[in-house]
C-alpha cells in the first residue's frame, strides 16, 4: 500500500507539472523568463473579497485625488497621486504606468524621487487602476491630452517624464504633442520600439473578450511571471488585484476595457515618433526582457524577430537625437520594481544633469 501511495503522489506531481507547462505556453511572452518561478497553488485568494471596477478598496501608497475629465465625449474621472518633494523642490516628475499595472506600482520610485527633491505626479490613465473605464475607443493622444489637462489644473508647466511598458507609448506621444512641457524623458522597457501592426494580425473585439474572460488566476500569474526573470512573493499583489476584480460583478466591464486598450496598442504605433524626440532621453532597458505584444497571435517567423529589447534599445538610441542607453543585466520588463534602488539612482542622476 505504501508503494501505491508513493506512485500516486509521483503521478499527481507529474500531472501538475504538465499543466503548468501547458499554461505557460499560452503566455504572451516566452516561458524562458519564468524558469525560476515556483508553481503556486490553484488559488491564493479563495477567501479574498472582490474589488469593484474602480478598485475602491485597493490601498495605494499615497493619498489619491480625482480629476474630472472625459474620453471620447464620455465623462470620466482620472485618479492620481501628487506627492511633494522633500526639501527644496528641483522639479516635477510625471509617471506613466503600463497596461497590466496601475500607478501604485511606482511606490518605490515615488519614494526615491521625492527624497531626491522631486515632486511626483502619478496618474492612473483613463481605463486603468482607480480611474474610470468607459466603453469607448482608446487613443494615446487622448490619454496624453487628459494628462496635459491634469497638469494644467495643477498649475504645472514643465515636467520630466518616466514611462514604462505601454506607458512608454503614452509618454512618447505626450512628448511629441507637448515638447515644451517635457524637459526630459525616461523610457523604461517601453512598448512601441517596433511596429506591432506589421506582424500581429488584427483581432476582433469579440475574440479578444472571450480570451480575456477565459483567464484564470494560474494563467494570469504565468503571464505576469514572463515579465520577471526572478519572480518574487512581493509581485503577487499584481495577481491579487486582478483576481479580486475577477471575483466581482464588474469583471466583464474590466475585461472589455482591457480589450479596448489592447486595440490602442495594436493599432497606434509610435516607433516613427522616436527620431522627432528633441529633449534628452534616457533608455533604461532590462536585458532579459523579451516581451512581444500580442505574441499569441503572431506567426512563428515574426515572433523570432520581435521583443529583443537589448537590440531594440540600441536601435532606439541610434535614431533618437539626444539619447543615452543604460542596459541593466538580469532584469526583465519592469526594472523599477525588480531593482528599485538601482533604477532610482540611475534616473535621479539623469534628472540632475544640466541640459547640454
C-alpha positions, 0 to 999 in steps of 0.5 A: 500500500505504501508503494501505491501511495508513493506512485500516486503522489509521483503521478499527481506531481507529474500531472501538475507539472504538465499543466503548468507547462501547458499554461505557460505556453499560452503566455504572451511572452516566452516561458524562458523568463519564468524558469525560476518561478515556483508553481503556486497553488490553484488559488491564493485568494479563495477567501479574498473579497472582490474589488469593484471596477474602480478598485475602491478598496485597493490601498495605494501608497499615497493619498489619491485625488480625482480629476474630472475629465472625459474620453471620447465625449464620455465623462470620466474621472482620472485618479492620481497621486501628487506627492511633494518633494522633500526639501527644496523642490528641483522639479516635477516628475510625471509617471506613466504606468503600463497596461497590466499595472496601475500607478501604485506600482511606482511606490518605490520610485515615488519614494526615491524621487521625492527624497531626491527633491522631486515632486511626483505626479502619478496618474492612473490613465483613463481605463486603468487602476482607480480611474474610470473605464468607459466603453469607448475607443482608446487613443494615446493622444487622448490619454496624453491630452487628459494628462496635459489637462491634469497638469494644467489644473495643477498649475504645472508647466514643465515636467520630466517624464518616466514611462514604462511598458505601454506607458512608454507609448503614452509618454512618447506621444505626450512628448511629441504633442507637448515638447515644451512641457517635457524637459526630459524623458525616461523610457523604461522597457517601453512598448512601441520600439517596433511596429506591432501592426506589421506582424500581429494580425488584427483581432476582433473585439469579440475574440479578444473578450472571450480570451480575456474572460477565459483567464484564470488566476494560474494563467494570469500569474504565468503571464505576469511571471514572463515579465520577471526573470526572478519572480518574487512573493512581493509581485503577487499583489499584481495577481491579487488585484486582478483576481479580486476584480475577477471575483466581482460583478464588474469583471466583464466591464474590466475585461472589455476595457482591457480589450479596448486598450489592447486595440490602442496598442495594436493599432497606434504605433509610435516607433516613427515618433522616436527620431522627432524626440528633441529633449534628452532621453534616457533608455533604461532597458532590462536585458532579459526582457523579451516581451512581444505584444500580442505574441499569441497571435503572431506567426512563428517567423515574426515572433523570432524577430520581435521583443529583443529589447537589448537590440531594440534599445540600441536601435532606439538610441541610434535614431533618437537625437539626444539619447543615452542607453543604460542596459541593466543585466538580469532584469526583465520588463519592469526594472523599477520594481525588480531593482528599485534602488538601482533604477532610482539612482540611475534616473535621479542622476539623469534628472540632475544633469544640466541640459547640454 
